[in-house]
Amino acid sequence: MSASTQPIAPDPAETADAEAPPSASHTPLGLIVDPESSIRHFLTLILQGSGIDTMEFSDGGAFRRARVSRAPDMIFLDVNLEAHDAIRSLEGLAKANYKGAVQLMSKRGSAVLENVKLIGVHHKLNMLPVLKKPFDSSSVQKIIQDQKLGNAPAAAARLSLDECLKNNWVEFWYQPKIDLRKKQLAGAEAFARVRHPQYGVLSPGSFMPGADDATILALSEFSLVSALKAGLNFSKLGVNLRIAVNVAVPALVKLPIEDIVRAHRPSVASWPGLIIDVTEEQIVTEIGLANELAQKLNQHNIKLAIDDFGRGFTALMKLKEVPFAEMKLDRAFVVDCGTDKVNAPICKAVIDLAHSFGSAAVGIGLEKAADVLALVSMGCDLGQGFLLGQPMPEERFASLLKQRATARGPGPGAAPAPRT
């Protein structure tokens, strides 16, 4: 950070009026002030996944002393047992003529939060409705959307996949896959994103609708090549991960898998291979085709997995074996499986079925610690979701791997998972 910049929220008792530093980037900036590292990490993943840069602070003092190169667009500010610290930060923001939004959050009672909010309003700050802990990702995403920060809405883009591929706007982000029992990083899944020069980072809802078969085939090949290259980059950091890629069955049948792997696979003896996710809907009535594809792909150290598994599992129960390395539970069953009396037994049944076929069970869409604990008690093997890590650009994913590898010390092995 530039030494010439002013503190974000100078302490009003020690600092004269200061103007906020001018914006130096079109990328929004969000600041997170909270003593709980898990909350800071959770918010950071959501904000960065929406194309918002972040800075984290463990207490109000560090926040008020910090210097940044551009004015933040939004601040998430915890109100702890000593509410005067948050009040001091609000007074500092007023002194700095801060124009962005302030989102108070706390486990404290609503009356305390409203009183702190009124102080911010008195100082003419843009105070948002208070956010009570615990909160989920959808609450944060709504705040981002309401403030018109982050990625442009899908409806605003109206892009074609073909246009995105031809202009090299497509990139792949990676979401951690966690071993739930060992609490270690066990793999990653690749998700397509478009980085548009006008709209910023966009999700598939902006560019996938209307794509023809030829273009989807091109994207599928690009996704495999990108995953293989990313695996090589990660292996250079001493972490060998099996990366999962989503490929539609019609495209998978046509892809020159052997040529792609031969040209781009990591040249390391311990390469763990790839996982290709196919949806249950596409494959449940084509088990013969699944067997054929599994045998073909297995020669190249590539395994198949069923995505959104659970809705048609009654059909699979009649089979003696299925050729899938993983079965990913439909997120509709995972949500609230720790408390929902309907979802919990369904999750348990699907996990047991996966294990009866020799497959690993994967819980996706995890946002609550209670759901993680429930899945662990049911014997679920792996997990993905906002609570464990949001999809992130390859360079950031690699940066986190490097940090964890450094903390772990030399030697191969899985990186530790983020704490839940």
Protein Blocks (a to p, Z undefined) as FASTA:
>chain_A
ZZkbccfbacfklpccddddddfbfbdcdddddfblklmmmmmmmmmmnopacdddfbfk
lmmmpccfbdcfbdcddddfblmlmmmmmmmmmmnopabdcddddfbdfklmmmmmmmmm
mnopacdddddddddfklmmmmmmmnopajddfklnopafklmmmnopaccdddddddfk
lopafbdcdddddddfklopadfklmmgopafklmmmmmmmmmmmmmmmmmmmmmnopac
dddddddfklmmmpcfklmmmmmgccbfklgbjaddddfklmmmmmmmmmmmmmmmmmno
pacddehihjlmmmmmmpmbdcbfbdcddfklmnoplmmmklmmmmmmmmmmmmmnopac
ddehiabfklmmmmmmnopabdcdjklopcddfklmmmmmmmmmmmnogcedddddddZZ
